């Protein structure tokens, strides 16, 4: 007999009662990753970071770099916490290796 023929209080064929468990799945928190302007990091390096670390096209990377340059901060993307942390760490590591003080942060959306 198909299950749809049983209601919640009916015994199942094997003698067990049907138990309905509803579990709400919570979406993971999201974090925006931001680049901050400084007077030392080259625009070319920022574009390269956006292309390599954040997988932006040249056009997207240039637009974000200009936002950072003109407004002091620009959003690189929105990710789960672990991905955001990883990208922030990667930007910081690559910037330090190249001698740039580029600041990259994350904040919960």
VMD Tcl script that draws the C-alpha trace (Angstrom):
set ca {
  {0.00 0.00 0.00}
  {1.48 3.45 -0.92}
  {2.47 5.79 1.91}
  {0.13 8.53 0.73}
  {-2.77 6.32 1.88}
  {-1.65 6.57 5.51}
  {-2.35 9.55 7.72}
  {-0.08 10.68 10.58}
  {-1.89 8.62 13.22}
  {-2.25 5.39 11.28}
  {-0.09 2.38 12.02}
  {2.29 1.42 9.26}
  {2.08 -2.14 7.82}
  {5.03 -3.31 9.94}
  {3.44 -2.02 13.14}
  {5.52 1.21 13.45}
  {3.77 4.53 13.63}
  {4.55 7.05 10.93}
  {6.67 9.88 12.24}
  {6.93 13.12 10.29}
  {10.04 15.11 11.03}
  {10.35 18.57 9.61}
  {13.79 20.05 9.75}
  {14.41 23.61 8.73}
  {17.66 24.08 6.91}
  {19.29 27.38 7.73}
  {21.13 29.13 4.94}
  {24.75 29.89 5.85}
  {25.60 33.46 6.75}
  {27.00 35.51 3.90}
  {29.95 37.89 4.03}
  {30.96 40.63 1.65}
  {34.66 40.97 0.91}
  {35.92 44.54 0.58}
  {39.09 46.16 -0.73}
  {40.15 49.48 0.79}
  {42.01 52.25 -0.96}
  {45.52 53.29 0.02}
  {48.12 55.59 -1.51}
  {50.64 52.86 -2.27}
  {49.04 49.82 -3.90}
  {49.08 50.09 -7.68}
  {45.86 50.02 -9.64}
  {47.33 47.26 -11.81}
  {47.92 45.07 -8.78}
  {44.34 45.59 -7.57}
  {43.02 44.59 -11.00}
  {45.26 41.51 -10.97}
  {44.02 40.52 -7.48}
  {40.41 40.91 -8.58}
  {40.99 38.75 -11.64}
  {43.04 36.01 -9.95}
  {41.49 35.76 -6.48}
  {37.91 36.80 -7.25}
  {37.68 35.50 -10.85}
  {36.49 38.84 -12.27}
  {36.74 39.74 -15.93}
  {39.07 42.57 -16.89}
  {36.08 44.90 -17.23}
  {34.61 43.90 -13.85}
  {38.00 44.16 -12.13}
  {38.64 47.59 -13.61}
  {35.21 48.84 -12.50}
  {35.74 47.58 -8.92}
  {39.27 49.02 -8.82}
  {37.89 52.43 -9.85}
  {35.25 52.23 -7.10}
  {37.99 51.50 -4.58}
  {40.09 54.37 -5.93}
  {37.26 56.92 -6.08}
  {35.17 55.95 -3.04}
  {37.74 54.41 -0.73}
  {36.22 50.94 -0.71}
  {34.82 48.41 -3.17}
  {33.03 45.09 -2.87}
  {34.75 42.09 -4.46}
  {31.97 39.59 -3.84}
  {29.69 37.92 -1.31}
  {30.58 34.47 0.01}
  {30.07 32.03 2.86}
  {32.25 32.72 5.90}
  {34.92 30.15 5.09}
  {35.27 31.26 1.46}
  {35.38 34.94 2.46}
  {38.05 34.25 5.10}
  {40.11 32.32 2.59}
  {39.95 35.07 -0.03}
  {40.80 37.81 2.47}
  {43.83 35.80 3.65}
  {44.94 35.17 0.06}
  {44.72 38.88 -0.84}
  {46.67 39.87 2.26}
  {49.35 37.26 1.58}
  {49.82 38.23 -2.06}
  {49.83 41.95 -1.25}
  {52.51 41.50 1.42}
  {54.62 39.37 -0.94}
  {54.55 42.24 -3.45}
  {55.23 44.85 -0.76}
  {51.78 46.49 -0.89}
  {49.74 47.49 2.20}
  {46.43 46.61 0.47}
  {43.70 46.22 3.07}
  {41.07 43.53 2.50}
  {38.26 42.93 4.98}
  {35.00 41.06 5.29}
  {31.69 41.93 6.91}
  {28.50 40.00 7.45}
  {25.70 40.90 5.07}
}
mol new
graphics top color blue
foreach p $ca { graphics top sphere $p radius 0.5 }
foreach p [lrange $ca 0 end-1] q [lrange $ca 1 end] { graphics top cylinder $p $q radius 0.2 }
display resetview
